[in-house]
């Protein structure tokens, strides 16, 4: 897929959107390169383009324009200044000459011209079936468009000629079409259009590819996700570690593939994997087992059960590597997690993990790390939490990752003073969106500082305290670099998808309690 630098764009922070109805053309000299086109172009993030091509990009897509307007825009840009590169993104509607349905159009834009999709990019996705069920109206069956490419081909010729005259590098990309638009299309006519396009110069043809058959890569039938466009750029960079680019992607004269062959190849899905996640809290052999307390032998019996059933524990780093790079997870993967950071995770659970070579993740409350007697700076008693020495020993073993349960947004109301008490990550009553975003950013910064003090990299995964969250919680966390979030929703099927960062959002977990017998555990873990 992409180079290491490209992959760092995952979880990128974006500036606040403007209220512009359409992104304006920047002043001459402000940018070295532009991406133009319609709905397909609107998915391409300037930061990802910068890394792919090595120059500063502005997204100048036009929601309701067509090829003739792209040619006019290209002439304006190329003739008024010396550009390094122009990226032209065409979608299926450009080759058919038919208007695209006005579905999920962006309402505002970021300072680099990118349509603001921060809320949609923070929505949980889940399995393909559940995504289609939840968004049925956005992916309704469409009448097959008629290929009528003459206007598009003429516009591309004009743009190629302009760029050749001025020494501007041109990259032409055909963006993926959702399968609802491909059903019943004249494949012979589409093949002729591809061949005619390639006669005038090379292009990247992703119009019919595996993304076409997975609607999770689309906001709706007419709009490609930012994650999908990032994946296309990764394929273009040719990282040998990535899943191979779709057939016919590198399209040159005499080597272009037929639309029929591309349709057959596109039905091979991108790698996906189901990931069950178990959640534990505290261990105390002297106390009665409950919702949050288990005995050590219970935990050991369950770990032995996982081994016997052929499950393999994985880490968040492995999960991210699968989504980012397609690095396979072991057969029957499972993620073992602990919430809060109790000392018993170190004294009771860690020896068992080490004995069996099993991996686990501990989500720590930052303000409680190292507190063994009292709740924060009070004299209220506290169940002991491990500290920096235990963190080092566990992480040095290579078996334990430390991630975030917030720094101080998991408060115990009875021990707090004042009115602004955050029992979990939900916005406070009457709190404005801006204040909430600022509060989450400040809490994340405190947690990152603590992690640095403990010799850890900034947290990339967060478990919601008590599983409580709203969409704005994920919007805020993703802007702070949090890649994956976890709930305590055991009904959710976690399906990780290569290249789809949003498959990491709001992952469900089974909270293991005193009522979780072996049969219930195996039922949750069962892979269909």
C-alpha positions in Angstrom: 0.0 0.0 0.0 1.6 3.2 1.2 5.0 4.2 2.4 5.6 4.7 6.1 5.1 8.4 5.7 1.8 7.9 4.0 0.5 5.6 6.7 1.1 8.3 9.3 -1.8 10.2 7.8 -4.2 7.8 9.6 -6.0 9.6 12.3 -4.8 12.9 11.0 -5.9 16.1 12.8 -7.9 18.5 10.7 -8.7 22.1 11.3 -12.2 23.4 12.0 -14.4 23.7 8.9 -15.4 27.0 7.3 -18.9 27.9 6.4 -18.2 28.3 2.7 -20.8 26.9 0.3 -18.0 26.1 -2.2 -14.3 26.2 -1.8 -12.8 29.3 -3.4 -9.8 29.3 -5.8 -6.8 30.3 -3.7 -4.5 33.2 -4.5 -1.9 32.4 -7.2 1.3 30.8 -5.8 -0.4 29.6 -2.6 -0.2 25.9 -3.7 2.0 23.9 -6.0 -0.6 21.5 -7.1 -4.4 21.0 -7.4 -6.8 18.1 -7.5 -9.9 18.8 -9.7 -13.0 16.9 -10.6 -16.4 16.2 -9.2 -17.6 13.9 -6.5 -14.7 11.5 -7.0 -12.2 14.3 -6.5 -13.9 15.4 -3.3 -12.5 12.3 -1.5 -8.8 13.0 -2.0 -7.2 14.6 1.0 -4.5 17.2 0.2 -2.3 15.7 3.0 -2.3 12.3 1.4 -1.7 13.8 -2.0 1.2 15.8 -0.6 2.9 12.6 0.6 2.2 10.7 -2.6 3.5 13.4 -5.0 5.8 15.5 -2.8 4.1 18.9 -3.4 1.5 21.0 -1.6 -2.0 20.3 -2.8 -5.4 22.1 -2.7 -8.7 20.3 -3.3 -10.7 22.2 -5.9 -13.4 19.6 -6.5 -16.8 20.8 -7.7 -19.8 18.9 -6.5 -22.1 19.5 -9.4 -19.7 20.2 -12.2 -18.8 18.0 -15.3 -15.8 17.4 -17.6 -16.3 20.7 -19.5 -16.1 22.6 -16.3 -13.0 20.7 -15.2 -11.3 21.8 -18.5 -12.2 25.4 -17.8 -10.9 25.2 -14.3 -7.7 23.5 -15.4 -7.1 26.3 -18.0 -7.7 29.0 -15.3 -5.2 27.3 -12.9 -2.5 26.3 -15.4 -2.4 29.6 -17.3 -2.4 31.9 -14.3 0.6 30.3 -12.5 3.3 27.7 -12.9 2.0 24.5 -11.3 4.0 21.4 -10.6 1.1 19.0 -10.9 -2.6 18.7 -11.6 -4.6 15.6 -10.5 -7.8 15.1 -12.5 -10.2 12.6 -10.9 -13.1 11.3 -13.0 -16.0 9.3 -11.8 -18.5 7.1 -13.7 -20.9 10.1 -14.1 -18.3 11.9 -16.2 -18.1 9.0 -18.6 -21.9 8.7 -18.9 -22.7 12.4 -19.1 -25.6 11.9 -16.8 -26.1 13.9 -13.6 -25.1 12.2 -10.3 -27.8 11.8 -7.7 -27.7 14.6 -5.1 -27.2 12.5 -2.0 -24.8 13.2 0.8 -23.2 16.4 -0.5 -20.7 18.1 1.8 -21.9 21.4 3.4 -18.6 23.0 4.4 -14.9 22.8 3.6 -11.6 22.8 5.4 -8.8 25.4 4.8 -7.1 23.1 2.2 -10.3 22.9 0.2 -11.2 19.4 1.4 -14.9 18.8 1.9 -15.4 18.5 5.7 -16.4 14.9 6.4 -15.2 14.8 10.1 -18.5 13.6 11.5 -19.1 11.0 8.8 -15.5 9.8 9.2 -16.2 9.3 12.9 -19.3 7.1 12.5 -19.1 3.4 13.4 -19.4 1.1 10.4 -19.5 -2.6 11.5 -20.3 -5.4 9.1 -21.3 -4.8 5.5 -24.8 -6.2 6.1 -25.4 -3.9 9.1 -24.0 -0.9 7.2 -26.3 -1.5 4.3 -29.3 -2.1 6.6 -28.6 1.2 8.4 -28.1 3.2 5.2 -30.5 1.4 2.8 -31.8 4.7 1.4 -28.3 5.8 0.4 -27.6 2.7 -1.6 -30.9 2.0 -3.4 -30.9 0.3 -6.8 -30.1 2.7 -9.6 -31.0 2.6 -13.3 -27.9 1.6 -15.3 -26.3 4.7 -16.8 -25.6 4.9 -20.5 -22.0 5.4 -21.5 -21.6 8.6 -23.4 -18.0 9.6 -23.0 -17.3 12.0 -25.9 -17.6 15.2 -23.8 -15.3 13.7 -21.1 -12.7 12.5 -23.6 -12.6 15.9 -25.3 -12.1 17.6 -21.9 -9.3 15.3 -21.0 -7.5 15.9 -24.3 -7.8 19.7 -23.7 -6.4 19.3 -20.1 -3.5 17.1 -21.3 -2.6 19.6 -24.0 -2.7 22.5 -21.5 -0.4 20.6 -19.1 2.0 19.6 -21.9 2.3 23.2 -23.1 3.1 24.5 -19.6 5.2 21.6 -18.3 2.6 20.7 -15.6 2.6 17.0 -14.6 -0.8 15.5 -15.0 -2.2 12.5 -13.3 -5.6 11.1 -14.3 -7.5 8.9 -11.9 -10.8 7.1 -12.5 -12.4 6.8 -9.1 -14.3 3.7 -7.9 -18.0 3.4 -8.8 -20.4 1.8 -6.3 -21.9 -1.5 -7.6 -25.4 0.0 -7.6 -24.3 2.1 -10.5 -22.5 -0.7 -12.4 -25.4 -3.1 -12.4 -26.6 -3.6 -16.0 -24.0 -1.1 -17.5 -22.9 -1.7 -21.1 -19.5 -3.2 -20.5 -18.4 -3.1 -24.1 -19.1 0.6 -24.4 -17.3 1.2 -21.1 -14.3 -0.8 -22.4 -14.2 1.4 -25.5 -14.3 4.5 -23.3 -11.3 3.3 -21.3 -9.4 2.5 -24.4 -10.0 5.9 -25.9 -9.0 7.5 -22.6 -5.7 5.6 -22.6 -4.9 6.5 -26.2 -4.1 10.1 -25.1 -2.1 9.2 -22.1 -1.8 6.9 -19.1 -4.3 6.9 -16.3 -5.1 5.0 -13.1 -8.3 3.1 -13.6 -9.9 2.1 -10.3 -13.5 2.6 -11.5 -14.3 -1.1 -11.2 -12.4 -2.6 -8.3 -13.0 -4.5 -5.0 -14.1 -1.2 -3.3 -17.0 -1.1 -5.7 -18.5 -4.2 -4.0 -18.1 -3.0 -0.4 -20.4 0.0 0.2 -18.5 0.7 3.5 -16.0 2.5 1.3 -18.7 5.0 0.2 -20.7 7.6 2.1 -23.5 6.9 -0.4 -23.8 5.6 -3.9 -22.3 8.8 -5.3 -19.5 9.7 -2.8 -16.3 7.9 -2.1 -14.9 7.9 1.4 -11.6 9.7 2.3 -10.2 6.3 3.5 -10.9 4.8 0.0 -9.1 7.6 -1.8 -6.1 7.2 0.6 -6.1 3.5 -0.3 -6.0 4.3 -4.0 -3.0 6.6 -3.5 -1.3 3.8 -1.6 -1.8 1.4 -4.5 -0.4 4.1 -6.8 2.7 4.3 -4.7 3.3 0.6 -5.2 4.3 -0.5 -1.7 5.2 -4.2 -2.2 3.9 -5.0 1.3 0.4 -4.0 0.3 -2.5 -6.0 -1.0 -2.0 -5.9 -4.9 -3.7 -3.1 -6.7 -6.8 -4.0 -8.7 -6.5 -5.5 -12.2 -6.4 -2.8 -14.9 -5.4 0.0 -12.4 -2.3 1.1 -14.3 -4.0 1.8 -17.6 -1.8 2.6 -20.7 -2.6 2.4 -24.4 -2.6 -1.2 -25.6 -2.6 -2.5 -22.1 -6.0 -1.4 -20.8 -8.2 -4.1 -19.4 -11.8 -4.8 -20.3 -14.6 -3.7 -18.1 -15.9 -7.3 -18.1 -12.6 -8.6 -16.7 -12.5 -5.8 -14.2 -16.0 -6.7 -13.0 -15.0 -10.3 -12.5 -11.8 -9.4 -10.6 -13.6 -6.8 -8.5 -15.7 -9.5 -6.8 -12.6 -10.7 -4.8 -13.1 -8.8 -1.5 -10.4 -6.9 0.3 -9.1 -8.7 3.4 -11.4 -8.6 6.4 -11.3 -10.3 9.8 -13.7 -10.7 12.7 -12.2 -9.6 16.0 -13.9 -10.6 19.3 -12.7 -8.6 22.3 -12.9 -9.5 26.0 -12.9 -7.0 28.8 -11.9 -7.5 32.4 -11.5 -5.2 35.4 -10.1 -6.3 38.8 -9.0 -9.6 40.4 -9.4 -10.3 44.1 -9.5 -13.9 45.4 -10.8 -12.8 48.8 -13.9 -10.9 47.4 -17.0 -12.3 46.0 -17.0 -12.4 42.2 -19.2 -9.6 40.6 -19.6 -7.5 37.5 -16.1 -6.0 38.0 -14.3 -8.5 40.2 -13.1 -12.1 39.3 -10.9 -14.6 41.0 -7.5 -15.4 39.6 -8.4 -19.0 38.8 -11.4 -17.9 36.8 -9.2 -15.8 34.6 -6.6 -18.6 34.2 -9.4 -21.1 33.3 -10.7 -18.8 30.6 -7.2 -18.3 29.2 -6.7 -22.0 29.0 -10.0 -22.3 27.3 -8.9 -19.9 24.6 -5.8 -21.9 24.1 -7.6 -25.2 23.8 -10.1 -23.7 21.3 -7.3 -22.4 19.1 -7.6 -18.7 19.7 -4.6 -16.4 19.4 -4.3 -13.2 21.3 -3.3 -10.1 19.4 -2.3 -6.5 20.2 -3.7 -3.2 19.1 -0.5 -2.7 17.1 -1.2 -5.8 15.1 -4.8 -4.7 14.6 -3.7 -1.4 13.2 -1.1 -3.1 11.0 -3.8 -5.2 9.5 -6.0 -2.2 8.7 -3.1 0.0 7.5 -0.9 -2.5 5.7 -2.9 -5.7 5.3 -0.5 -7.7 7.5 -2.5 -10.8 8.3 -3.7 -11.5 11.9 -3.3 -15.1 13.2 -6.2 -17.5 12.8 -9.0 -17.0 15.3 -7.7 -13.7 16.8 -8.9 -12.3 20.1 -8.1 -9.1 21.9 -7.8 -9.4 25.7 -8.4 -6.0 27.5 -8.5 -4.7 31.1 -10.1 -1.4 32.1 -8.8 1.1 34.7 -5.3 -0.1 35.4 -5.7 -2.0 38.7 -2.6 -3.3 40.4 -4.2 -6.8 40.3 -3.8 -6.7 36.5 0.0 -6.9 37.2 0.0 -9.2 40.3 -2.7 -11.6 39.2 -3.3 -11.5 35.4 0.2 -10.7 34.1 1.8 -13.8 35.5 -0.8 -15.9 33.8 -0.4 -14.0 30.5 3.4 -14.5 30.7 3.1 -18.2 31.5 1.0 -18.8 28.4 2.7 -16.2 26.1 -0.6 -14.3 25.7 -1.0 -10.7 24.8 -3.3 -8.2 26.4 -4.1 -4.5 26.5 -4.7 -2.4 29.6 -6.7 0.8 29.4 -5.4 3.1 32.2 -7.1 6.0 33.9 -4.1 8.4 33.7 -4.7 10.3 36.9 -4.9 7.0 38.9 -1.6 5.5 37.6 0.6 4.8 40.7 -2.1 5.6 43.2 -2.2 2.7 45.7 -4.1 4.1 48.6 -6.2 7.2 47.8 -8.4 8.6 45.1 -6.3 11.3 43.4 -5.3 13.9 46.0 -8.1 13.1 48.5 -8.2 10.8 51.5 -10.9 8.6 50.0 -9.7 4.9 49.7 -8.9 3.6 46.3 -8.4 0.1 44.9 -4.7 0.1 44.2 -3.5 1.0 40.6 -0.2 0.0 39.2 2.5 2.6 38.5 5.4 3.3 36.2 7.6 0.4 37.4 4.9 -2.1 36.6 4.2 -0.5 33.3 7.8 -0.9 32.3 8.0 -4.5 33.3 4.8 -5.4 31.5 5.5 -3.5 28.3 9.1 -4.7 28.2 7.8 -8.3 28.1 6.2 -7.6 24.7 3.0 -9.0 25.9 1.2 -6.0 27.2 0.2 -2.7 25.6 -0.9 0.3 27.6 -3.7 2.4 26.1 -6.1 5.1 27.3 -9.2 5.0 29.4 -8.9 8.9 29.5 -6.7 10.8 31.8 -9.5 12.1 34.1 -12.9 11.6 32.4 -13.8 8.5 34.5 -14.5 10.3 37.8 -16.2 8.9 40.8 -18.9 11.5 41.6 -19.0 10.8 45.4 -15.3 11.7 45.6 -15.3 14.8 43.4 -16.0 18.4 44.2 -17.8 21.0 42.0 -20.4 20.7 39.4 -18.4 19.7 36.3 -18.0 16.1 37.1 -17.3 13.7 34.2 -18.3 10.2 35.1 -17.5 9.3 31.5 -16.8 10.9 28.1 -20.3 12.2 27.5 -20.7 16.0 27.1 -21.8 17.8 30.2 -25.4 19.1 30.4 -25.4 22.4 28.5 -21.8 22.1 27.3 -21.2 23.6 23.9 -19.6 21.5 21.2 -16.5 23.8 21.1 -16.0 23.4 24.9 -16.5 19.7 24.7 -13.9 19.3 21.9 -11.5 21.5 23.9 -12.0 19.4 27.0 -11.4 16.1 25.2 -8.3 17.6 23.6 -6.9 18.8 26.9 -7.6 15.4 28.6 -5.9 13.6 25.7 -2.9 15.9 25.9 -2.5 15.1 29.6 -2.7 11.4 28.9 -0.1 11.7 26.2 2.2 13.5 28.6 1.8 10.8 31.1 2.5 8.1 28.5 5.7 10.0 27.5 6.8 10.1 31.2 6.3 6.4 31.3 8.3 5.8 28.1 5.3 5.0 26.1 4.2 6.4 22.7 1.0 8.4 22.6 -2.2 6.3 23.0 -3.8 5.3 19.7 -6.7 3.3 21.2 -9.2 4.3 23.8 -11.9 2.4 25.7 -14.9 4.6 26.6 -15.4 4.8 30.4 -18.6 2.8 31.0 -18.9 2.4 27.3 -20.6 5.8 27.1 -20.0 8.0 24.1 -21.7 10.1 21.3 -20.7 10.7 17.7 -18.9 13.9 18.8 -16.7 11.8 21.2 -15.3 10.0 18.2 -14.9 13.2 16.2 -13.0 14.8 19.1 -10.8 11.7 19.7 -9.9 11.2 16.1 -8.8 14.8 15.8 -6.4 14.0 18.7 -4.8 11.0 17.0 -6.9 8.2 18.6 -7.3 5.5 15.9 -9.6 3.0 17.6 -12.3 3.3 20.2 -14.0 0.5 22.2 -17.4 0.2 23.8 -18.9 -2.6 26.0 -21.5 -3.6 23.4 -21.2 -7.3 23.1 -23.9 -7.5 20.4 -21.7 -5.7 17.9 -19.7 -7.9 15.4 -16.3 -6.3 15.0 -15.2 -6.6 11.4 -11.8 -5.1 10.5 -11.4 -4.1 6.9 -8.0 -3.5 5.2 -7.7 0.1 4.2 -10.9 1.2 6.1 -9.8 3.2 9.2 -13.5 3.5 10.2 -13.7 -0.2 10.9 -11.8 0.6 14.1 -14.5 2.9 15.5 -16.7 1.8 18.5 -15.5 -1.8 18.6 -17.7 -3.9 20.8 -16.5 -6.0 23.8 -17.8 -8.7 26.0 -17.6 -7.6 29.6 -16.6 -10.8 31.4 -18.4 -11.0 34.7 -19.2 -13.6 37.4 -22.2 -14.7 35.2 -20.0 -15.4 32.1 -19.7 -19.1 32.1 -17.6 -21.0 29.5 -20.5 -21.7 27.2 -21.3 -17.9 27.1 -17.7 -17.1 26.5 -17.4 -19.5 23.6 -20.7 -18.4 22.1 -19.4 -14.8 21.9 -16.0 -15.9 20.5 -17.6 -18.2 17.9 -16.5 -17.2 14.4 -19.2 -17.8 11.7 
